[in-house]
Amino acid sequence: MRLLSRSDVEALEHAHRHYGHLSFRDITALSHEDPAYQNADGGLMRYEDLLEETPDRKERERDIAEVSRHALV
């Protein structure tokens, strides 16, 4: 726990609270309903497909495009 940031702990607590009671099958079904998964069509998901519709979405898409160029695949 010492190695985790506050936001890491909050994210894990959120996931446990909302999804901890679900079976693997339930989580799989839920995740496969996500548009990002469906748009990938069995391939790689695009980061921008994970973004919610917000007024600053286009700006966030540009930020992701810039940062993701440096990510390892």
C-alpha positions in Angstrom: 0.0 0.0 0.0 3.0 2.3 0.6 3.7 2.3 -3.1 0.3 3.3 -4.2 -0.7 7.0 -4.7 -3.9 8.3 -3.1 -5.6 8.3 -6.6 -4.5 4.6 -7.0 -6.1 3.7 -3.8 -9.3 5.6 -4.7 -9.5 3.9 -8.1 -9.1 0.5 -6.5 -11.7 1.2 -3.8 -14.1 2.5 -6.5 -13.6 -0.7 -8.6 -14.1 -2.9 -5.6 -17.2 -1.1 -4.5 -18.8 -1.2 -7.9 -17.5 -4.4 -9.4 -16.2 -6.5 -6.5 -19.4 -8.5 -6.2 -19.6 -9.4 -9.9 -18.4 -12.7 -11.4 -15.7 -12.8 -14.1 -18.5 -13.6 -16.6 -20.5 -10.5 -15.5 -17.5 -8.2 -15.7 -16.7 -9.6 -19.2 -20.2 -9.0 -20.4 -20.2 -5.5 -18.9 -16.9 -4.6 -20.5 -17.8 -6.0 -23.9 -20.8 -3.6 -24.0 -18.4 -0.6 -23.9 -18.2 1.3 -27.2 -14.4 1.3 -27.0 -14.3 -2.5 -27.0 -16.9 -2.8 -29.7 -15.1 -0.2 -31.9 -11.9 -2.3 -31.6 -13.6 -5.2 -33.3 -11.1 -7.7 -31.8 -8.1 -5.4 -32.3 -6.5 -2.7 -30.2 -8.8 -0.2 -28.4 -8.1 3.4 -29.2 -7.5 5.6 -26.1 -9.9 8.3 -27.4 -12.7 5.8 -27.5 -12.5 5.6 -23.7 -13.3 9.3 -23.3 -16.7 10.4 -22.2 -18.6 13.0 -24.2 -17.5 16.3 -22.6 -17.1 19.9 -23.9 -13.3 19.5 -23.8 -13.2 16.0 -25.5 -11.5 17.2 -28.7 -8.7 18.8 -26.6 -8.3 15.7 -24.6 -8.2 13.6 -27.8 -5.3 15.8 -29.0 -3.5 15.4 -25.7 -3.9 11.7 -25.9 -2.6 11.6 -29.5 0.5 13.5 -28.5 1.3 11.5 -25.4 0.4 8.1 -26.9 3.0 8.6 -29.6 5.6 7.9 -26.9 3.9 4.8 -25.4 5.3 1.4 -26.0 3.2 -1.1 -27.8 
